[in-house]
Amino acid sequence: MQTIPEKEIARLLHLAELSLDYVSLKEEFNGLTELAAGITGTRISHINLIGAFHI
């Protein structure tokens, strides 16, 4: 069985503490992905906030 690095546990806890409502933040996330695409010079971009739901 693999162990989870301590920094990963802290990251997951911090993300959970934010209690983000992804539905209500849709426009903000769209703006962030547009900004990321502009910075990187790509047509599209994708941002993932990976939590503990699938561990």
CYANA upper distance limits for C-alpha pairs under 8 A (distance plus 0.5 A):
  4 ILE  CA      8 GLU  CA      7.05
  4 ILE  CA      9 ILE  CA      7.35
  5 PRO  CA      9 ILE  CA      7.09
  6 GLU  CA     10 ALA  CA      6.87
  7 LYS  CA     11 ARG  CA      6.61
  8 GLU  CA     12 LEU  CA      6.65
  9 ILE  CA     13 LEU  CA      6.66
 10 ALA  CA     14 HIS  CA      6.61
 11 ARG  CA     15 LEU  CA      6.67
 12 LEU  CA     16 ALA  CA      6.65
 12 LEU  CA     51 GLY  CA      6.20
 12 LEU  CA     52 ALA  CA      6.77
 13 LEU  CA     17 GLU  CA      6.61
 14 HIS  CA     18 LEU  CA      6.99
 15 LEU  CA     19 SER  CA      7.76
 15 LEU  CA     51 GLY  CA      7.19
 16 ALA  CA     20 LEU  CA      8.33
 16 ALA  CA     51 GLY  CA      7.65
 20 LEU  CA     25 LEU  CA      8.39
 21 ASP  CA     25 LEU  CA      6.79
 22 TYR  CA     26 LYS  CA      6.55
 25 LEU  CA     29 PHE  CA      6.72
 26 LYS  CA     30 ASN  CA      6.62
 27 GLU  CA     31 GLY  CA      6.69
 28 GLU  CA     32 LEU  CA      6.80
 29 PHE  CA     33 THR  CA      6.74
 30 ASN  CA     34 GLU  CA      6.71
 31 GLY  CA     35 LEU  CA      6.63
 32 LEU  CA     36 ALA  CA      6.61
 33 THR  CA     37 ALA  CA      6.61
 33 THR  CA     44 ILE  CA      7.89
 33 THR  CA     45 SER  CA      5.91
 33 THR  CA     46 HIS  CA      6.42
 33 THR  CA     47 ILE  CA      6.96
 34 GLU  CA     38 GLY  CA      6.71
 34 GLU  CA     44 ILE  CA      7.61
 34 GLU  CA     45 SER  CA      7.48
 35 LEU  CA     39 ILE  CA      6.67
 36 ALA  CA     40 THR  CA      6.61
 36 ALA  CA     45 SER  CA      6.77
 37 ALA  CA     41 GLY  CA      6.23
 37 ALA  CA     42 THR  CA      5.42
 37 ALA  CA     43 ARG  CA      6.48
 37 ALA  CA     44 ILE  CA      5.85
 37 ALA  CA     45 SER  CA      5.61
 38 GLY  CA     42 THR  CA      7.01
 38 GLY  CA     43 ARG  CA      8.22
